[in-house]
Amino acid sequence: MPRGGRRLGAGRPKGSVAKPKQDPFAPVQEALGAGMTPLEYMLIVMRDADADPMRRDRMAVAAAPYAHPKADAIVAGKKAEAAEAAKTAGHGSAWGDDLTTTVVRLAA
């Protein structure tokens, strides 16, 4: 079974002309040149009713971390809870004075 090599009809046709490329960052550069922040640009695109819905959704996702902070995703585990409880152990009880550390220096 042959592999690789030249295949008839494959590839770009001879004499075809390349399409001029449009700069995808042109609207962003224009907005920044007008003194607009990236967040303001994202919010304008997100609120534009004539814009493509997929583009509006992507702008909403991109702007969300700047407009709405995340809730604390870090949940303390058992070791962290035990360490925190050890810091306050005995406070407000009869044993509170027994848990304080004191430095004892021996005379030489």
C-alpha positions in Angstrom: 0.0 0.0 0.0 1.7 3.3 -1.1 2.2 6.1 1.3 2.9 9.8 0.8 4.1 11.2 -2.4 2.5 13.4 -5.0 -1.2 13.0 -5.7 -3.0 14.4 -8.8 -5.3 17.3 -8.1 -4.0 17.9 -4.6 -2.8 21.3 -3.4 -3.5 24.9 -4.4 -4.4 25.4 -8.1 -1.7 27.2 -10.2 -2.4 30.8 -10.9 -4.7 31.4 -8.0 -4.5 34.7 -6.2 -4.2 35.0 -2.5 -7.0 37.0 -0.8 -5.8 40.1 1.1 -5.8 39.3 4.8 -7.9 41.5 7.1 -6.3 42.4 10.4 -8.4 40.7 13.1 -7.1 43.1 15.7 -8.0 46.3 13.8 -11.2 47.0 15.8 -9.4 46.5 19.1 -6.5 48.8 18.0 -9.0 51.4 16.9 -10.8 51.2 20.3 -7.6 51.5 22.2 -6.5 54.4 20.0 -9.7 56.2 21.0 -8.8 55.9 24.7 -11.1 53.0 25.5 -10.0 50.3 27.9 -10.2 46.6 26.8 -12.9 46.0 29.3 -15.0 48.9 27.9 -14.5 47.5 24.4 -15.6 44.0 25.5 -18.7 45.4 27.2 -19.7 47.5 24.2 -19.4 44.4 21.9 -21.3 42.3 24.4 -24.2 44.8 24.5 -24.3 45.2 20.7 -27.6 43.6 19.6 -26.4 43.5 15.9 -23.2 41.6 16.7 -22.9 37.9 16.2 -24.3 36.0 19.2 -21.2 33.8 19.4 -19.0 36.8 19.6 -21.2 38.4 22.2 -20.9 35.3 24.3 -17.1 35.2 24.0 -16.9 38.8 25.1 -19.1 38.1 28.1 -17.0 35.2 29.1 -13.8 37.3 28.7 -15.2 40.3 30.6 -16.7 38.3 33.5 -13.5 38.0 35.6 -13.0 41.7 35.5 -16.6 42.7 36.4 -17.4 39.9 38.9 -14.8 38.4 41.2 -14.9 34.7 41.8 -16.1 33.2 45.0 -13.4 31.6 47.1 -12.8 28.3 45.4 -10.4 27.1 48.0 -12.1 25.1 50.7 -10.1 24.3 53.8 -9.3 20.7 54.2 -9.1 18.7 57.5 -5.4 19.6 58.1 -6.0 23.3 57.6 -9.0 23.3 59.9 -7.0 21.4 62.5 -4.1 23.9 62.3 -6.5 26.8 62.6 -8.3 25.2 65.6 -4.9 24.6 67.3 -4.1 28.3 67.1 -7.1 29.2 69.2 -7.3 26.0 71.4 -7.8 26.8 75.1 -8.7 30.5 74.6 -11.4 31.4 77.0 -11.1 28.2 79.1 -9.3 27.3 82.3 -6.6 25.6 80.2 -5.8 28.7 78.2 -2.7 29.6 80.3 -1.3 26.1 80.2 -0.9 26.1 76.4 1.2 29.3 76.1 4.8 28.6 75.3 7.5 30.1 77.5 11.2 30.2 77.0 13.2 28.8 80.0 16.9 29.7 80.1 19.2 27.5 82.2 22.0 29.2 84.1 25.3 27.9 83.1 
